[in-house]
Amino acid sequence: MPRAIPSSMITALAGGSVELFYAVEMMYDSGPLRLWTGYGEKTINGQTYIGGGELLSISEINDTAELSAQGTSIQFSGLDASIISIAMQEPYQTRPVTIYFGVGNDAIEVFGGLMDVLAILNNAQTVTINLTNENRLVTLQRNNVRRGTDANQKSRHSNDDYFSTVSGLSDRELLWGRSS
């Protein structure tokens, strides 16, 4: 995926010493959970991220020239109990997840997708959470189950009558392009 890299990132990378980081934003029903691979809090794109330090790791993110859905995984260990509680109690499948790569205070998106499988490994010293994520392109492979029927439309929008006359059109003769 082509990315526009801000000039401030290019300048920082050309400098002698740089602070590289990854940041993860996971969207839960109760609100976003934002973590980054440093310590303390960090403001990225106007949002506050909690430092995960060495406790947060991200698998290799593959970017290919052809159109393919490459997934990735994020591993958390030794995090605060409140963060572990969110992972264990809230619905997560098909919720958006975004991974950013950054330099200094600038970041660009390197992965956007949906949370898929969450595995929790608990041992005597620490709790480790492994979250695998699907690329957004996976949604293109799923079947569209919407139908152009009144019942299907009302299941989504109860007051919408757009398809209410469709069923009466199936046996009706329509004269098209000529006078009746």
ABEGO torsion letter per residue (X at the ends): XBBBBBAAAAAAAABABBBBBBBBBBBBAAEBBBBBABBEBBBBGGBBBBBAEAABBBBBBBBBABBBBBBBBBBBBGBBAAAAAAAAABBABGBBBBBBBBBEABBBBABBBBBABBBBBBBAABBBBBBBBBBAAAAAABBBABBBBAAAAAAABAABAAAAAAAAAAABBBBBGBBX
